[in-house]
Amino acid sequence: MAYIKKYKLLALIIENCKDIYLFDVMKKEGLKKKLKGHKKEVLDILTLKNDNLASYGNDFAIRIWNMKNLQNFITINVEIKKYNR
């Protein structure tokens, strides 16, 4: 879970789900938007200093989300390989 203070949004991830759920904490209407972009399960999210959101998924992608327009604007592929020593 992550809170984006500037936009008063609460971001949640659900186990085995590839979407991020955004809720406006000032309104009682529930779900504001689903952020879609990961191809596999989202593992973690965090709020950045500039009030954007970062997410990491089982698709080995880090995505940076602009919380003003609710769009993904940076994707970094970071596949990690195991090395035998």
C-alpha distances in whole Angstrom, upper triangle without the diagonal:
4,7,10,13,16,15,13,11,7,6,5,7,9,12,15,14,14,13,10,10,10,11,14,13,17,18,18,19,16,14,15,15,14,14,16,18,17,20,18,15,12,11,8,7,8,9,13,16,17,14,14,11,12,11,13,14,17,19,20,18,16,16,15,15,17,15,18,20,17,18,18,20,20,20,21,22,22,24,24,28,29,32,35,36
4,7,9,12,12,11,8,6,5,7,9,13,15,18,16,16,14,10,10,10,11,12,12,16,17,18,19,16,15,15,15,14,14,16,18,17,21,20,17,13,13,9,7,6,6,10,12,14,11,11,8,10,10,13,15,19,20,20,18,16,15,13,13,14,12,16,17,15,17,16,18,19,19,20,22,22,24,25,28,30,33,36,37
4,6,9,9,7,6,5,6,9,12,15,18,21,19,19,16,12,12,9,10,10,9,12,15,16,17,15,14,14,14,15,15,18,20,20,23,23,20,17,16,13,10,8,7,10,12,12,9,10,9,12,13,16,19,22,24,23,21,18,17,15,13,14,11,14,16,14,17,17,19,20,21,22,25,25,27,28,32,33,36,39,41
4,6,6,6,5,6,8,11,14,18,21,23,21,20,17,13,13,10,10,10,10,12,15,17,18,16,15,13,14,15,14,18,19,20,24,23,21,18,18,15,11,9,6,9,10,10,6,7,8,11,13,17,20,23,24,24,21,18,16,13,11,11,8,10,13,12,14,15,17,18,20,21,24,25,28,29,32,34,37,40,42
4,6,5,7,9,11,14,18,21,24,26,24,23,21,17,16,13,12,11,10,11,14,17,18,17,17,15,17,18,18,21,23,24,27,27,25,21,22,18,15,12,9,11,10,10,7,10,11,15,17,21,23,27,28,27,25,21,19,17,15,13,10,12,15,14,17,19,20,21,23,25,28,28,31,32,36,37,40,43,45
4,6,8,11,13,17,20,23,26,28,26,25,22,18,17,14,13,11,12,12,15,18,19,18,18,15,17,19,18,21,23,24,28,28,27,23,24,20,17,14,11,11,11,9,6,9,12,15,18,22,25,28,29,28,25,22,20,16,14,12,9,9,13,13,16,18,18,20,23,25,28,29,32,33,37,39,42,45,46
4,5,9,11,15,18,21,25,27,24,23,19,16,14,11,10,8,9,10,12,15,16,15,14,12,13,15,15,19,21,23,26,27,25,22,23,20,16,15,12,13,13,11,8,10,11,15,17,21,24,27,28,28,25,22,19,16,13,11,7,8,11,11,14,16,17,20,22,24,27,29,32,33,37,39,42,45,47
4,7,10,13,17,20,23,26,23,22,19,16,14,10,8,6,6,7,10,13,14,13,13,11,13,16,16,20,22,23,27,27,25,22,22,19,16,14,12,14,15,14,10,12,13,16,18,22,24,27,28,28,26,23,20,18,15,14,10,11,14,13,16,18,20,22,24,26,29,30,33,34,38,39,43,46,47
4,6,10,13,16,20,22,19,19,15,12,10,6,6,5,6,8,10,12,13,11,10,9,10,12,13,16,19,20,23,23,21,18,19,16,13,12,11,13,15,14,10,11,10,14,15,19,21,24,25,25,23,20,18,16,13,12,9,11,13,11,14,16,18,20,21,24,26,27,30,31,35,37,40,43,45
4,7,10,13,17,19,17,17,14,10,8,6,5,6,7,10,11,13,13,11,10,10,11,12,12,16,18,19,22,21,19,16,16,14,11,11,10,14,15,16,12,12,11,13,14,17,19,22,23,24,22,19,17,16,14,14,11,14,15,13,16,17,19,21,21,23,25,26,28,29,33,34,38,41,42
4,7,10,14,16,13,13,10,7,6,5,7,9,10,14,14,15,15,12,10,10,10,9,9,13,15,15,18,18,15,12,13,11,8,9,9,13,15,15,12,11,9,11,10,13,15,18,19,20,18,16,14,13,11,13,10,14,15,11,14,14,17,18,18,20,22,23,25,26,29,31,34,37,39
4,7,10,13,11,11,9,6,5,7,8,12,12,16,16,16,16,12,10,12,11,10,10,13,15,14,17,16,13,10,11,9,8,10,12,15,18,19,15,14,11,12,11,13,14,16,18,19,18,16,15,15,14,16,14,17,18,14,16,16,19,20,19,21,22,22,24,25,28,30,33,36,38
4,7,9,7,8,7,5,6,9,11,15,16,20,20,19,19,15,13,14,12,10,10,12,13,12,14,12,9,7,8,8,8,11,13,17,20,21,18,16,12,12,10,11,11,13,15,16,15,15,14,15,14,17,16,19,19,16,17,16,19,19,18,19,20,20,21,22,25,27,30,33,35
4,6,6,8,8,8,8,12,14,17,18,22,21,20,19,16,14,16,14,12,12,13,15,13,14,12,9,8,9,10,11,14,17,20,24,24,21,20,16,16,13,13,12,13,16,18,17,17,17,18,18,20,19,23,22,19,19,19,22,22,21,22,22,22,22,23,26,27,31,33,35
4,6,9,10,11,12,15,17,21,22,25,25,24,23,19,17,19,18,15,15,15,16,14,14,11,7,8,8,10,12,16,19,22,26,27,24,22,18,17,14,13,11,12,14,16,17,17,18,20,20,23,22,26,25,22,22,21,24,23,21,22,21,21,21,21,24,24,28,30,33
4,7,9,11,13,17,19,23,24,28,27,26,25,21,19,21,18,15,15,14,14,12,11,8,5,7,9,12,14,18,21,24,27,28,26,23,19,18,14,13,10,10,12,15,16,17,17,20,20,23,23,27,26,22,22,20,23,23,20,21,20,20,19,20,22,23,27,29,32
4,6,8,10,14,16,20,22,25,24,24,22,18,16,17,15,11,11,10,11,9,10,7,5,6,9,11,13,16,19,22,26,26,23,21,17,16,13,12,10,10,12,15,15,15,15,18,17,20,20,23,22,18,18,17,21,20,18,20,19,20,19,21,23,25,29,31,34
4,7,10,13,17,20,22,25,25,24,23,19,16,17,14,10,9,7,8,6,6,5,4,5,9,11,12,15,18,20,24,24,21,19,15,14,10,10,8,9,9,12,12,13,12,15,14,18,18,21,20,16,15,14,17,17,15,16,16,17,17,19,22,24,28,30,33
4,6,10,13,16,19,22,21,21,19,16,12,13,10,6,6,5,7,7,9,9,8,7,10,11,11,14,16,19,22,22,19,16,13,13,10,11,10,12,12,15,13,13,12,14,12,15,15,18,17,13,13,12,16,16,15,17,17,19,20,22,25,27,31,34,36
4,7,10,13,15,19,18,19,17,14,11,11,8,6,5,7,9,9,12,12,10,8,10,10,9,11,13,16,19,19,16,13,10,11,9,11,11,14,14,16,14,13,11,12,10,13,12,15,15,11,12,11,15,16,15,17,18,19,21,23,26,28,32,35,37
4,7,10,12,16,15,15,13,10,7,8,6,5,6,9,12,13,15,15,13,11,13,12,11,13,14,17,20,20,16,14,12,13,12,14,14,17,18,20,18,17,15,15,12,14,12,15,15,11,13,14,17,19,18,21,22,23,25,26,30,32,35,38,40
4,7,9,12,12,13,12,9,6,6,5,6,8,11,14,15,18,18,16,14,16,14,12,13,13,16,18,17,14,13,11,13,13,16,17,20,21,22,20,18,15,15,12,13,10,12,13,9,12,14,17,19,19,22,23,25,27,29,32,34,37,40,43
4,6,9,8,9,9,6,5,5,7,9,11,15,18,19,22,22,19,17,19,17,14,15,14,18,20,19,15,15,14,16,16,19,20,23,24,25,23,21,19,18,15,15,12,14,14,12,15,17,20,22,23,25,27,28,30,32,35,37,41,43,46
4,5,6,8,8,7,7,6,9,12,14,17,20,22,25,25,23,20,22,20,17,17,15,18,19,18,15,15,15,18,19,22,23,27,27,28,26,24,21,19,16,15,12,13,14,12,16,18,21,23,25,27,29,31,33,35,38,40,43,46,48
4,6,7,9,8,10,10,13,15,17,20,23,24,27,27,25,22,23,20,18,17,16,19,20,19,15,17,16,19,20,24,25,28,29,30,28,25,23,21,18,18,14,15,17,16,19,21,24,26,27,29,32,33,35,36,39,41,44,47,49
4,7,9,10,12,11,14,17,19,23,26,27,30,30,28,25,26,24,21,20,18,21,21,21,17,18,19,22,23,27,28,32,33,33,31,28,26,24,21,19,16,16,18,17,21,23,26,28,29,32,34,36,38,39,43,45,48,51,52
4,6,7,10,9,13,16,19,22,25,27,30,30,28,25,27,25,22,22,21,23,24,23,19,20,20,24,24,28,29,32,33,34,31,29,27,25,21,20,17,17,18,17,21,24,26,29,30,33,35,36,38,40,44,45,49,52,54
4,5,9,10,14,16,19,22,26,27,30,30,27,25,27,25,23,23,22,25,27,26,22,23,22,25,25,28,29,32,33,34,32,30,28,27,23,23,19,20,21,19,23,25,28,31,32,34,36,37,39,41,44,46,49,52,54
4,7,8,11,14,17,20,24,25,28,28,26,24,26,25,23,24,23,26,27,26,22,22,22,25,25,27,28,30,31,33,31,29,27,26,22,22,19,19,19,18,21,24,27,29,30,33,35,36,38,40,43,45,48,51,53
4,6,9,12,15,18,21,22,25,24,22,21,23,22,20,21,20,24,25,25,21,21,19,22,21,24,24,27,28,30,28,26,24,23,20,20,17,19,18,16,19,22,25,27,28,30,32,33,35,36,40,41,45,48,50
4,6,8,11,14,17,19,21,21,19,18,20,19,17,19,19,22,24,23,19,18,17,19,19,21,21,24,25,26,24,23,21,20,17,18,15,16,16,13,16,18,22,24,24,27,28,30,31,33,37,39,42,45,47
4,7,10,13,17,19,21,22,20,18,21,20,17,18,17,20,22,21,17,16,15,18,18,21,21,24,25,26,24,22,19,18,15,15,12,13,12,10,13,16,19,22,23,26,27,29,31,33,37,39,42,45,48
4,6,9,13,15,18,18,17,16,19,18,16,17,17,19,22,20,17,15,14,16,16,18,19,21,21,23,21,19,16,16,13,13,11,12,11,8,11,13,16,19,19,23,24,26,28,30,34,36,39,43,45
4,6,10,12,14,15,14,12,16,15,14,16,16,19,22,21,17,15,13,14,13,16,15,18,18,20,18,17,14,15,12,13,12,14,13,9,10,12,15,17,17,20,21,23,25,27,30,33,36,39,42
4,7,9,12,13,13,11,14,14,12,14,14,16,20,18,16,13,11,11,10,13,13,16,15,17,14,13,11,11,8,11,10,13,11,7,7,8,12,13,13,17,18,20,22,24,27,30,33,37,39
4,6,9,10,11,10,14,14,13,16,17,19,22,21,19,15,13,13,11,13,12,14,13,15,13,13,10,12,10,13,13,16,13,10,9,8,12,13,12,15,16,19,20,23,26,28,32,35,38
4,6,9,10,10,13,14,13,16,17,18,22,21,19,16,13,12,10,11,10,12,10,12,10,10,8,11,10,13,15,17,15,12,9,7,11,11,9,12,13,15,17,20,23,26,29,32,35
4,6,7,7,10,12,12,15,17,19,22,22,20,17,14,12,9,8,7,8,7,9,7,9,8,11,12,15,17,19,18,14,13,10,13,12,10,11,11,13,14,17,19,22,26,29,32
4,7,9,12,14,15,19,21,22,26,25,24,20,17,15,12,11,8,8,6,9,9,11,11,15,15,19,20,23,21,18,16,13,16,15,12,13,12,14,14,17,19,22,25,28,31
4,7,9,12,14,18,21,22,26,26,24,21,18,15,12,10,6,5,5,9,9,12,13,16,17,20,21,25,23,19,18,16,18,17,14,15,13,14,13,15,18,20,23,26,29
4,6,9,12,15,18,21,24,25,23,20,16,14,10,9,6,5,7,10,11,12,13,16,16,20,21,24,23,19,18,16,19,18,15,16,15,15,15,16,19,20,24,27,29
4,6,8,12,15,17,21,21,19,16,13,11,7,6,4,6,8,10,9,10,10,13,13,17,17,21,20,17,16,14,17,16,14,14,14,14,14,16,19,21,24,27,30
4,7,11,14,16,20,21,20,17,13,11,8,6,5,7,10,10,10,10,12,14,15,19,19,23,23,19,19,17,19,17,15,15,14,14,14,15,18,19,22,25,27
4,7,11,13,17,18,16,14,11,8,6,5,7,10,12,12,11,10,11,12,13,17,17,20,21,18,17,15,18,16,15,15,15,14,16,16,19,21,24,27,29
4,7,10,13,15,13,11,7,6,4,7,9,13,14,14,12,10,9,10,10,13,13,17,18,15,15,13,15,14,14,14,16,16,18,18,22,24,27,30,32
4,6,10,12,10,9,6,5,7,9,12,16,17,16,14,11,11,10,10,13,12,16,17,15,16,14,16,15,15,15,17,17,20,20,24,25,28,31,33
4,7,8,6,6,5,6,9,12,15,19,20,19,16,13,12,10,10,11,10,13,15,13,15,14,15,15,16,17,19,19,22,23,27,29,31,34,36
4,5,5,5,6,7,10,13,17,20,21,19,17,13,12,9,10,10,10,13,16,14,15,14,14,13,15,16,19,19,22,23,27,29,31,34,35
4,5,7,9,11,14,17,21,24,25,23,20,16,15,12,13,12,12,14,17,16,17,17,16,16,18,18,22,22,25,26,30,31,34,37,38
4,6,9,11,15,18,21,25,25,23,20,17,15,11,11,9,10,11,14,14,15,15,14,14,17,18,22,22,26,27,31,33,35,39,40
4,7,10,13,17,20,24,24,23,20,16,14,11,9,8,7,9,12,12,13,13,14,15,17,19,22,23,26,27,31,33,36,39,40
4,7,10,14,17,21,20,20,16,13,10,7,6,5,5,8,10,9,10,10,10,11,13,15,18,20,23,25,28,31,33,37,38
4,7,10,13,17,17,17,14,10,8,6,5,7,7,11,12,10,10,9,11,11,12,14,16,17,20,22,26,28,31,34,36
4,7,10,14,14,13,10,7,6,5,6,9,10,14,15,12,12,9,11,9,10,11,13,14,17,18,22,24,27,30,32
4,7,10,11,10,8,6,5,7,8,12,13,16,16,13,12,10,12,11,10,10,12,12,14,16,20,22,25,28,30
4,7,8,7,6,5,6,9,11,15,16,20,20,17,15,12,14,12,10,9,10,9,11,13,16,18,22,25,27
4,5,6,6,7,9,12,14,17,19,22,21,18,17,14,16,14,11,11,10,10,10,12,15,17,21,24,27
4,5,7,10,12,15,17,21,22,26,25,21,20,17,19,17,14,13,11,10,9,11,13,15,19,22,25
4,5,9,11,14,16,20,22,25,24,20,18,15,17,15,11,11,8,9,8,11,13,16,19,22,25
4,7,10,13,16,20,22,25,24,21,19,15,17,14,10,8,6,5,5,8,11,14,17,20,23
4,6,10,12,16,18,21,20,18,15,12,13,10,6,6,4,6,8,10,14,17,20,23,26
4,7,10,13,16,19,18,16,14,10,11,8,6,5,6,7,10,12,16,19,22,25,27
4,6,10,12,15,15,12,10,7,8,6,5,6,9,11,13,16,19,22,25,29,31
4,7,9,12,12,10,9,6,6,5,6,9,12,13,17,19,23,25,28,32,33
4,6,9,9,6,6,4,6,7,9,12,15,17,20,22,26,29,31,35,37
4,6,6,5,5,6,7,9,12,15,18,20,23,26,29,32,35,38,40
4,6,5,7,9,10,13,15,18,21,23,26,28,31,34,37,40,42
4,6,8,11,11,14,17,20,23,26,29,31,35,37,40,44,45
4,6,9,10,13,16,20,23,25,28,31,34,37,40,44,46
4,7,9,12,14,18,20,23,25,28,31,34,37,41,43
4,6,9,11,15,17,20,23,26,29,32,35,39,41
4,6,7,11,14,16,19,22,25,29,31,35,37
4,7,10,13,16,19,22,26,29,32,35,37
4,7,10,13,16,19,22,26,28,32,34
4,7,10,13,16,19,22,25,29,31
4,6,10,12,16,19,21,25,27
4,6,9,13,16,19,22,25
4,6,9,13,15,19,21
4,6,10,13,16,19
4,7,9,13,15
4,6,10,13
4,7,10
4,6
4
